Amino acid sequence: VVKVAAVRVIPVRLRFAQPLRTAQGEFAERVSVVLEVRDAGGAAGYGEAAPWPGFGTESVDEAEASLRAVERLLPGASLQPGEWPAALENLLSGRSAARTALQGALLDLDARRAGRPLSAHLSVHAGSTCGAPLSRVPVNALLTARDPEALFREAVLAREAGYRAVKIKLGGEAVANDLARLQAVRDGIGPSVRLRGDANGAWSVRDALAALEAFARFGLEYVEQPVAAHDIDGMAELRRHAAVQVAADESVASEHGMLRLLAAGAADVVVLKPAALGGAVRALELASLARQSGMRVVFTHAFESAIGARHALHCAAAWGDADGIHGLATAGLFEADVAEPPGCHSGSVAVPAGSGLGVTL
Ligand SMILES: [Mg+2]
C-alpha cells in the first residue's frame, strides 16, 4: 500500500529542435503535463500526460484539469497499486492521457520502493510477455531527407552508427519518387538492415495495393498505415492481398481502435503508443492480445518529454521481445527537456538499471 503524501502537477512546454511536420500540420513545440507523486518518506514517482491531435485522447487542457483534481484528491490517500478508489476512477473515465500520468507515477513510485527497475516491475504486473525484460531496447532510425542522394548518405550513416532498422515516410509524393527514395535507402543500408515505411494514411486501398506491389522488391519489413486510420476494412484487405506486410499505427492510437483492429485481424504488425493507451500496463495487455492474434508489436513514443519517453522505454523492455526493434529514438527531438532524454548508442537505448523510472526532477 502506498500512502500518498504530496502531489505536484508540472505543465511542460518543450521546443522541437526541428519543427515537426505531420498530417495535422506543423508543430514548433510540445505541450504536456508531468505528474509527481511523493510518499511520506519523500520518495517520488513521475508520470506524464501527453495528448496529441489524432491519437484520440482528451486535450492537454482537459488532462491538466483532471490532474489538478487528482492533486486535490490524492494527498493522504492509501492506494493499492492497480486498485483505485471509485472517486479516482470516475475522475479519469475517458481521460486516457491523465490516467497514463497517474498510473505511471504510481508504478514508478512503487518500483522505486521495491528497489527494482520499472521494466522488471511491469513484467511482473503485466502478465504475458515475450520473455525476460531487456537491458537494451533496439530502436529504428528515422531517415528524413527528401531527395535520394541525401537519403542515401543518411542511410549509410545509420548503418555505420549500428542501427538494425531504418524507417522512411512514403506516400507524400508520386510512387516513382518513392521508388527512387527506397532504392537509395536500400543501397545505403545494404541487404540486412530492416527497412520500414510509413505512409500515414496517404493512399486508397487500390493505390496502396499498386504502391506496395512496386515497393516489394526493396524487401520492406512492413509499411505503416497505408490507408486512413478509420479504414479497418481497407487495412484487412491489404493484410490479405498486399505484397508487403502492413502495420497499423494511427488505427490503433486509441484502445477503441485497437480492439476494432484486433477483431478484424486487420494488420500484420501493430505500433503501440503506451501514452495514448492509458499507460504501460494496458499497452502490454493489448500487446499480448495482438500476439495471440499472430501480430507483431512495435512500441513507439508519442513525442513525450524525457519522463514519458522513459516510460515507453521501460514498457518496450518489459515486453521482452529479443527480436523487436522499436520506435523509441527520441534523443535530440527537443532543444531542451525536463531531464536528460534516454540516449541511443549502436542502434539501441540502454534501460536505466536503477530503481523505478531512473530519472528524478
Ligand atoms: Mg507511423
Boltz pocket constraint, residues with backbone or C-beta under 6 A from the ligand:
constraints:
  - pocket:
      binder: B
      contacts: [[A, 198], [A, 200], [A, 224], [A, 225], [A, 249], [A, 250], [A, 271]]
      max_distance: 6.0
